[in-house]
Amino acid sequence: MTLQMPITRRHLRALLEPWRSKRDLLALSLFAFDCLGFTISEAIAVLARPFVLRTGAAIITSLFISRLFILAHDACHGSLLTKAWLNRWVGRIGFLPSLTPYSLWEAGHNVVHHGFTNLKGRDWVWTPLSKSEYESLSPTGRLLQRIYRTPAGLGLYYALELWWNRMIVPEKAYLPAKRSIYRKDQALVIFFALIHTFALILIARSTGQSTASVLSFGLILPFLCWTQTMGLVIYQHHTHPAVAWFDKRAEWNVHQVQLRNAIHIIFPCPLNVLLHNIMEHTAHHVDIGVPLHNLGGAQTLLEETFPDDVLIQPWNLNFFMNCLNTCKLYDYDSHCWLDFEGNVTSNVKVVRQPKTEAGNNAL
């Protein structure tokens, strides 16, 4: 481990301060556009008869689910709009198509993931198992871990491990606190899902279509495509052969991790624009107050200021498959990635910083 001067919260926040300005008209226009796009694309998926057109419309519907989720994600951070109450309501409405309870997402994402990024035992988003943990699993558990780290398994991971187990029916271990707002937001999501399903059934009957067909193209396929998109995006945000994970608080520094372990994935154009710049992830982690329309400029500034620290990775199929094949398990003592047999696949360089008074305070 090499020693480096500490990266402080004050320095990083001051650097990105010019990029924290919010634009309510732009944000609300994007939100209205995405709501309209979601409605139109789902209507085509439900009412059109050609199979190819319906399938394409269902996939586009999932894109608008993703876009609304990203806007809601920013609103949940308080970085989308200038008014707190408006952020809360735009966040809640924007999360509904993805069936995400606002307050539960806020607790798991804003507090846990951003406060303890890549720290095992606190952060639980794509946290790799050690070899001993993997071997202690049941055969079914080991099979699931193998499936999760495959292209098709990314969506299954999000649907089971994050959406179902931590937001829809969260176990006490994942959510020890009991708050009435959690139950209210869960009820809101369930109510939306029931109304949505009932409306699609009525449409099927009134148009002479099979209920199964309308539900498949209007609800099931868009949701499955959304979970696959979400699984891929959050996997790539913090998983890379050069990215370290930690299980010792003494080794971990939140400011170092936000700068070096949140990857800037460069998707083929125009995917990044379609996904509201969500892959400029270093800037988002360094300062959650930067709204999505300013992430490009903030990311560029960080890369110019810290050229040896920010990890930039152009995305292509070869890199993606190599990442999946390399990043299976993690040796937290030696800081290296392993395959499921325990063979070293990538050594990770970990930079240790001197402790500062606020060295491990969350951003």
N, C-alpha and C positions, 0 to 999 in steps of 0.2 A: 504494500500500500504506500502511495506517495502522499506527502504532506503538502497542503496548499492553503493559501490564505482563505479565511472564512468568507462565505457568501452570506450576506445578511439580508433580512427582510426589508430593512429600511432602504438599503441600496437598490434592491430589485423593485420595490414599490415606487421609489423616486424615479427610477429609470423609465417605468411604463406609465407614469402619471399622465402624460399628454394623451395616452390612448384610452383613457377611462371614460371619455365623454359619451353620453347616451343620446340617441336620436329617436324620440318617441314616435314621430310621424313615420320614419323608416321602419321601425320595429312593428308598429301596428299595421302598416301596409303589407309587410312580409307575412304577418300573422293572418291577415284577411285573405291574401293571395293563396296561402297554403291551405286555409280552411276551404276556400272555394275549389282549389285543385283537388283536395281530398274528396269533396262532395261530388264533383263532376266525374272524376275517374272511377269512383265507386259506382255511380249511376250507370256508366258505360259498362262496367264489369257485370252489373246485375241485369241490365236491360238488353244489351246487345246479344245477338244469337251466334255469330261466327266464333268458333272456339279460339282461334288465334287472337281475335280482337278482345275477347273477354279475358284471356290470359294476360295479354299485354296491359290491359287496363288495370287488372288486379295487381300486377307488378308495379305499375305507376302509382297505384293507391298506396302500396307499401312505401314508396319513396316519399309521398306526402306525409305518411305516418312518421317517417324518420325526420322530415323537416320540421313538423310540428313538435316532435319530441325535442329536437335541438333548441328550438325557440323556447319551449317550456323549461328546458334545462338551464338556459341562460336566465330566464325569469326567476327560477327557483334560487339561483345564485344572487338575485337582485341586480344583475348587470344588464338586463334587457331594457328596462323602462325606468323613468325617474321616480315614479310613485310606488311605494311598497305594496299598497293594496292592489294596484294594477298588475304588478308583477305576480302577486299571489293568484289572481283570477286568470290571467293569461296562462300562467303555469298550470293551473288545475285543468283548464279547458284544453290546452295543448297536449297534456298528458293523456287525455281520455281515449283517443284512437289507439294508443299503444297499451291501454289498460294499466296505466301506472299510477298508483296512489301517491299524490304529491308529497305529503308529509313523511311518508316512509322512504321515498326516494331522497328527500332532503336529509333525513337522518343518516341513511346509509352512504349517500354520495358526498354531500357537502361536509358532514362532520367526520365520518370515518375515512372515506377514501381520500379526500383532499387533506385531511388533517394528519393522516398516517400512511401516505402513499408508499407502497412497496415495503411496508413493515409487516411481516407475518405476525399473525395473532391479533392485528387490528384491521389492516386492509384485507378485504376478502374478495377483491375483483381479480380473477385469474391468478391467485396466489399459487405458486407451484409447490407441490409436495416434496418432501425429502424422500430418499430411497427407503428409509425405514418406515416412514408413514405410508408410503405406497404399498410396501410389502405387508403391512399390518391390516390392510383392507381385506374385505371379503372378496371372493372371486368376482361377484357382481360389481363391487366397488372398483376393483382394478380394471374391469372391462369398461366401465363408464369413463374412468380417467383416460383410457386409451382412445375411446370414441371422442371425448371432448376435444382432444388435440389432433383432430382431423378436420379437413375442410367442412364436411357435412355436420360435424359435431359441435361447431362453434355456436350455432343457433340453439342446439339442444342444451348446451351449457347455460346460455343466458336464460332460456325458458325455465329450466329446472332449478338451477342453483341460485340465480339472482331474482328472477321474476316470481316464480311460485314459492320457493322456500324462504325468501326474505321480504317479499312485499305482499303477496296474496294470502298466504297462510304462514307467516313467519314463526319459527320456533323461538322459544324463550331465550335460548342461547344466542340467537342472532339479534333479538330485540328485547333486552331485559326490562326496559322501561315500559310502563303502560300509560298511554295518553289517549284521551277521548278523541283527539283529532286524527289519530291513526285509524280508529274504527270508522270515523265519519268519512275519511277519504277512501277507505276500502269500500264502504257502502256506496259512495258516489260512483266508483269504478264499476261495481257489480250492477248498480242501477243502470248505468250507461250500457253495459254489455247486454243486459236483459232487454232494454228498450231497442237497442240496435238489432238484436236477434229477432225480436217480435216484429219489427218493421220489415225486415227482410223476408220473414215468413209471409206477412201480408202481401208484400210485393209479388212473391212467388205465386200465391193463390190468385191474385188479381190479374196476373199476366199469363196464367196457364202454364207456368214452368214448374219443374220439380223443386221442392224445398231444398233437397240436397244440393242441387246445382246452384241455386241462388246463394245458399250459405257458403258453399265452397268458394265461389268467385268473389262474393261480397265480404266475406268475413275470414274464413279459414286460410285461404291462400295468401291474402295480404298480411295477415298476422304472422304466418310462418316465414314469409319473405322478410318481414320486419325483424323478427328474432334473429334470423340469419345475418342480416345487416348489422344489427346491434352487437351480436356476438363477435363478428369480424372486427368491427371498429374498436370496441373496448379491448379486444385481444391485442390488436396492433398498437394501441396507445402506450402500453407499458411492457410488452413482451418482445424481446429482441436478443439475439445471441450476445450482444455487448451490454445489456442492461442487467444491473444487479438487483437482487432482492435481499432482505435482511431479516434476521430473527433476533438480533441483539440491539436493544435500544441504544447502547453505548456506541455502536458502529454507525448508527443511522442518524442523518441530519436532514431535517425536512426541507431546508432551502436548497441544499445540494441535490436532493432527490428530485425536487420539482424541476430544477434546471437540467439535470443530466439524465433522468430516467423517464421523462415524459417525451416521447419520440415525435418528431415532425415527420409524419408519413406523407410523401408526395404522391397522391393518387393521380392516375391518368386524367388529364383535363377532359371534360369539365366536371368530373365527379366531386372534386372538392368544393366547387361553387354550388353544386346541387345540394351538398350536405352542409351548407352554411358555414364553411371554413372550419369544421369541427376537427380536422386533422392538423391544424396549427396548434398542436396540443401543448407544446412547451409554454407558449405565451399564456394559455388558459390556466395552466397549473401554477405558473409563477405569480399570476395576479388574476384571480377569478373576477375582479371588477372590470376587466376589459370586455366590452360587448363583442358579439360575434362579428359585426361589420368592421371592427378595428383589429381583429386578430392577425390579419395578414401583415399589417404595418408593425405591430408589436413583435410578431415572430421574427420579422426581418431585422429589427433592432437588436433583439437578443442574439441572433446569429452573428451579427456584425460585432457585437460587444463581447461575446463569449464564444469565439469560433472554435475553441478546443473543447468546449463543454456541451454544446447543444448537439444532439444526435439527429442527423437528417438522413432519411432513408427513402429513396425513390421506390415506389411500390410496383412490383411486377410479379408474375406467377412464379418465377424461379426463386425470388427472394421469399415469397410467401411460403412455398413448400419447404424451403430450407429452414425457415424459422420454425415451422411446425415440427420438422424432423429433428431440429437441434434442441428446442426448448420443451422438454418433457418433464423432467424432474430437476431439482436444484440442490446442490451441496452448499449449505449455508455457512459451513466452516471454511471451506476452501474457495468459495465463491466461483463455482463453475456449473454450467448446465450439464445435465446427464440425460441419457436415453433411459428407457424403462428397464434396461438390464443393468444400469449403473455405470455405463461407460461414459467417460468425459467427452462431451461434444463441443464445448466452448468454454474457455477461461475468460472470466470477467475482470477487468481492471476496476478496482474500487479505490476511490480517492478519499482519504481520511482528512478531515478538516479539524483544526484546533477548535476546542469548545469555546463558545461565546456565551455571555449571560443569557441570551435569548436563543441560543443555538438550536434547541429542539422545540421551540414554540411553533404551533401550526400557523400556516398562512391563513 
